[in-house]
Amino acid sequence: MPSANPAICADSRPVLFDSHAHLDGPRFAADLEAVIARAAAAGVQTMISVGCDLASSRACIELARRHAAIHAAIGIHPHDAASLDAACLAELETLAQIPEVVAIGETGLDYYRNRCPHEQQHQAFRQQIALARRCGKPLIIHDRDAHEDVMRILREEEAQTIGGVLHCFSGDQAMAETCLALGFYLSFTGTLTYPANQAQRDLLRQLPLDRLLLETDCPYLAPQPWRGQRNEPAYVAETARLIAELRGLSLQDIGRITSLNGNRLFGVGQIDQSAKIAYPIRNALYLNITNRCSNRCVFCAKFRDFAVKGHQLKLDREPDVAEILAAIGDPTRYDEVVFCGYGEPLLRLDTLVAVARQLKSQGVRIRVNTDGLANLVHGRNILPELEGLVDSLSISLNASNARQYQQLCQSPFGENAFSAVTDFIRLAPQHVAEVVASAVTVPGVDCDACAALAAQLGVRFRKRLYNEVG
């Protein structure tokens, strides 16, 4: 849960991105400026106002021209699919060239209301996928009671070449995995907060954070505290707050992560992607002191990009002790300081020890996340050098035998690596009070066997979710 200590952040508001709103309609005509002001006060820095027909698409563009925080999506909703004739499609193509337009949609299929024959919905959907591919803008997909046909058409029209988001996602785990495999994002609304939607909450716990978006779909689908009332962008914070609770993160973490996701998909929003030495997650401060690793693990996310929970961790160079301490600031604001970036911190043993000594003099709890190969790397037992400085070691075991370890971790030390890790785990409790061995839930890894091995080595065991690596 988020810390109650306000000193952790001078401005405790999250940075939020409402990826789907309908701000052009009559329900916002009387007080739109106040709505936008409330959104800003809640931390909503970016909003996409989504068109459903030509008139609303034009209106969304005008809103985006008047308000820096608003961007436009243009499209024909499946309810109005019959209106997408040649002239309409030509105008959409013209509008798509306007800089304020960041996406095509919402488009898709709606078999719940059935306001338009299915065949016309299919044709309009296909035409707008083709439009998105021509103009190079992502899709915003509406899918209600039409899962199978939506996915079929996305595949047939090669929508994965342009990507997009399944807005107000309502599918199951299998559908989510199919969407993710196609490169699409999944967006969640205030319906996630409704008491009856436990299945959706269970699903959200399993999804990779780097593919989630927040939305209101306002003026519809207000979160539970305002259910039945007009929804508005400020209320996206309530959905973000629940997701933070479900994922064991802070509201600021979820805001930062989903804002970066929105920026990556739509190309808008002010995102700090400068390299981070010290970066907060939950109530802890993490230290990224190197991007070097001993291993080349097949599941490591840094081979895709260097973002972790919305923080950019690619270093231009390795920081020295003074730079690390300056980046930390006041460490007593946090529950613990963790040496864990996008690299193996014990490769920089002398630097780590020097920083840890300074932190320990201030009474700070220190954890080190490591691959367990330090003794092999340095040619000596380095654990006595951590004694009295490090309170907790989290050591990546990742496999229950040498063959599987090498397949997963691709160590340059070959067959010696696994025995070096297990020896390190066995010795660690002699010098560090808390030692935990972990394994990533990569498909095919026997986590029960890893847990049994950890018990034999005399330490606790923890699973690390595959979709949380990095």
N, C-alpha and C positions, 0 to 999 in steps of 0.2 A: 504494500500500500504506500501511497505517497507520503513523504515526510511532512510533519507539521511544522518543521523549522523553516520559516520564511527566508532566512538568510541564504538558503541554498540558491535562490534565484532572486535577483533584485526585483524583477517583474514576474510574479508567479503565474501570470496568465500563460496558457499554452499557445502555440502557434497552430492554428487550425485552418483546414481547407475544406470548404463545402463543395463537393464535386458535382452536385446535381441539385439545382433549385429552379423554381419557376417564378421569377421575380417580376415578370412583365404583366401578370394578370391583374384583374380588377381588385382582388383581395389585398393587394399592396398599393393600390393607386393613392389612397389617402395618406399613408404614413411611410412611404418607402424610405425617405431620408432618415427617419427615426429607426427603422428596421436596420438600415445599414450601420447607423451609429451603434446600435445595440450589438450588432455582430462584431464590430471592431472592439467594443468594450469587452466582449467575451473572448477575444483573441483570434477571431476569424479574419484572416488577412486576405484570403482568396476565395472567390465564389464563381461558379460557372452557372449562368442562367441559360436554361436549355429550351430550345424551340420545339414546338410540336406540329406546327404548320408554317406556311410562308409568313403569315401575319405575325405570329409570335416569334419566329426566327428574326424577322426584321426588327421587332421591338427589342429583342435581346441584344442585338447589335447596337442599337441606340443606347441602351442602358450601359453597355460596355464602353461606349465612347464617352459617356458622361461620368463614369465612376471607375477609378483606377483599380479598385479591388474586384471588379466584376469583369468576367470574360464570357464570350457567347459560344453556344453550340447551336447548330442549325440542322433541322431535319423534319421529317414527316412521321408522326406517330402512327402506329398501326391502325388506330381508330380512323385515321384520315387517309389511309393508304390509297383510296380511290381517287384522291385529288392529285396524285403524283403522275400527271401527264407530261408530255414532252416539254411544254412551256414551263411548268413548275420545276422540272428537273434542271432545265437550262438556267433558271433563276437561282436555284440552289448552287449550281456550279459557279455562277458569278459571285454570289454572296460568299462562297467558301474562300475566295481570294482576299477577302477583307482581313486586315491584320488582327482585328478583335475576335475573329472566329478561330476557335482552337479545337473543335471537334465536329463530327457529323453525327447527328442524333437529336432527340432520341428516335431510334428506329428499331424495328424488331417485329415481334408477334404477340398478339393478345387474344387468347382463346377463352378468356374469362367473360369479357363483355361481348365479344363477337360482333362488334359494330361494323365490321367490314368482312366480306367473304375471305376465306383463308387464302384462296389463290391470289387475290389482289394484294393481300398482306405479304405473301411470299415474293411477288414480283417487286413491290415497293422496297422490301427489305434487300433483295438482291441488287436493285438499282443503286441503293444508297451505300451498300458495301463497295460496289464498283466505283461510286463517286469518291468515297473515302480513299480508296487506293489511288485514284487519279490525282487527287489533290494532296495526298500525303498527310491526312489528318486522322486521328484515331476515332473509333466508333464508340458511341454510347448506346448500349443495347437494352431495349425493353423486352422482358420475357415474363409473360404471365400465363401459367398453365400451358406452356408450349415448349417445354424444355427440349424434347427430342427433335422437333423440327428446327428450333433455333440452332442447336448444335450442328445438325445436319447441314443447314444452309451456310453456317459459318465455315464449315470444312469445305463444302463444295465451291464456295466463292473465294476460298483461300484468304479468309479474313485474317489469318495469323500473320500475313505479310504486312499488315498495317496495325493490328492490335486494337485495344480499346478496353472497355469496362462493361461488365454485366451489372447494370444498375439495379439497386434494390434486390440483391441476389436472394433467390428463394429455393435454390436447388439443394441437392444432397451432397454427400462427400464425393461420390463418384462423378457427379456433374462438375463439382468444384475442381477436381483433379483434371478433368478433361479441359475445362476452361483455362486452368493454369498451364497445361501442356501446350495450349494454343497461344500462350503468351498474353492472355487477358488478365486484367485486374478484376477483383470482386469488391463491390461497394455495399455498405450496410447503412440502413436508416434507423429511425427511432423505433421501428417495429422490433428491433433486437431487445428493447427494454420491456416489451409486453410480457406479462407473467406466463402466458401460454406458449411463448416461443422458446422453450427450453432446448428443443432440438437444434434451433439455429445457434443458440449460445454454445451448445456442445460442439457444433461444427466449427465455430469461430475459434475455439481453443486449439484446433488442429491445423489451422491455415497458416501459411508463411506470412509473416508480418510485412515483408517487402512487396506483397501483392494486394494489400488491403487499402481501400479508400473509405472515407466518411462521406455521408451525404444527408441532407434533410428531405429532399424531394418536396420541399415546401411549395405551397401551403398545406400539403398533405402529410400524413403519417407522423404527427407530432409524437415525441417521446412520452413515456408514461405520465410524468408529472403534468403534461399539458394535453393529454390524449383527448381528442374530440374538439380541441381548439385549433386555431390557425397555427401552423408550424412556421418557423422562420429560421434563418441561418444561425443565429446565436444559440439555438437549441442543439446544434450539432455537438456542442460540448458535452451534453448529457449522454449521447451515444458513445463519444470518445471516453468518457469517464467509466462507463460500464465495460468497454473493451479493455481499458487499463486494468480494471479489477479482474476480469477474466484471464488476462495474460500475466498478471503479477507485475505490472509495470506502473509507472506514474502517468498522470494525465499529460504531463509535458512530454514524456517519452512517446506516447501514442500520437500526440499532435505533431511532433517532429517527424516521426516515421511516416505518417500518412501524408503530411505536407510534402515531404521529399518524393513519395510515390506519385502524388498529383503533379508535381513539377516534372518528374520523368515522363509521365504519360502525356501531359498537355503542354508542357513547356512554359508554364507560367507559375508565378509565386516567387517570393523572395526567400531563397534557401541559402543558408550559410554552409558552404561546402569547402571552406578552408580546412587544411589538414589540422587534426586535433591531436594534441599530446595528452591532455586531460579531458575526459568526457563523462558527464553524469548519466547514470541509468539507475532508476529507482532511487534509493537513498545512498548509493555508493558512488565513489569517484574512481573511474578506471584510468589507468596510465598506459599509453601507447608509446613505448620507448624504442621499438624497432619493428620493421616489417620483414626482417629476416626470420627464416624458420629452418630447423634441422630437417623436417619432413616436408613432403608435398602431398598432403592428405587429399584423397579424391573428393571428399565432401566439403572441403574448405571453400567458403563463399568468396574469398578474396581473389580467386581465379575468375570470378564473374565481375566483381567490383569491390571497392574498398569501403563500402558503407556498412556501418553497424548501428542498428537501432536509430537510423537517421543521421548518424555522425560519420563524417568523412575521415578515414584513418590512413590515407596514403601519405606517407612522409616524404618530403623532399630530401631530408637528411635526418640522421639520428640526433636527437637533442642531447645536450650535455646536462650535467646535474643542475646547474643554475637555471637553465631553461625549463627543466621539468618542475623544479620547485616554484618557479614563477608562474607556471601554468596551473599548478595546484592551488595556489593562494592559501586560504585558511582551510587546512584539512579537517579541522575539528567540526566543520559543518556537516560532515558525512558520517554515516555509521561505520564505514570502512573504506580503505583505499586498496584497490586491486590492481596489481600488475598484470594486465591482460589486454593487449591490443591486437593488431593484426601481425603478430610475429611472436617469437619465443623469447620472453623477457630474460630468461637465465642465460641467454647468449651474451647479454651485457651484464654479467654478474657484478663487476666492480661498480658500475653505475647504479644498479639496483640496490646493492648494499649501502652505498653512500646516501641515496635518497631515502631508503628505509630507515637508516639511522636517524636522519633528521626528523622523519615522521614519528618515529618511536619516541623521540625526546619530547614530543607534544602529546603523548598518550594515545596515538592513533592505532586502531586495529588494522593489521596489514594481511592481505591475502595475495598469494601468487598462484596464477594459473599456468601450468607448465606441461610440456610434453614428456617430462621425466627422463630426458636424455642428457641432462647437464653433466652428470658424472662421466659419461662417455665422451662428451664434447670437450670437457676441460681436462680429462685425464686424471682426475682425482675425485675424492668424495667431497663435494662442495656443501653438503648438508650442514656440517658444523658451522659454516659461515653464515647460515641463515638463523641459527639458534639465537633466541632472544630478540630477534628482529621481525620474524615472520610468525604470525599467529595461526595461519591456515595455508595449507597447500592443496590445490585441486590438480590432480595428476591425470592426464589423458591415457587411460589404459586401452580403450577402444576395441580390444579383441581378447579372446581367451587362449589364443595360440599364436605361435610365431608366423605361420603361413598366412593366416588371415590378417594379422597385423601388417605384414609387408604388403599385402594386396591393398589394404585401405590407406596406409600411411606412407608407403613408398619411401622408406627411409634410405638415405645413402649409406647407412651402416649395415644394411642387409640383415642377415640372420642374427647379428649381435644386438640389434635394436630392441627386440621384444624382451630378451633377458635383462638388458640394461634397464628398461622401464620397470620390470617387475622387481629387480633388485633395489631400485631407487624407492619404489613404493614400500618395500619391506623395511628399508633403513630409515625412511623419513620420520616415523613416529618417535624415534629416539631423540630427535632434535626439534621437531615441530609439534605443537600440542594437538592440532586438528589436521588430519590427513584424509582426503577423500579421493577415491579413484572413480573415474567417470568413463562412460562410453556413449557414443553418439548412436541414436537409433536408426542407423543406416539399414535399409532393407537387406536382410540376410545375416545381420549381426545377431548373435545369440546373447542378448543382454543378461539372461539368467545365468549363463555360463560365466560371463564377465563378473557378475555379482558374486558368484560362488568363488571365483578366483580372488577377488578383492577380500572376501572373508578369510580365505586361507592366508593372505598376505597381512591380515590383521588390521584392515582399514574399512571405513564405510564406503558405500557405493552409491553413485548417482547416475541416473539416465539423463542424457542431454538430448532434447528433441531434435530430430534431423532438421525440421523447419525452423529451428532457433539457432542453428550453428552460425556464428557470426553475429 
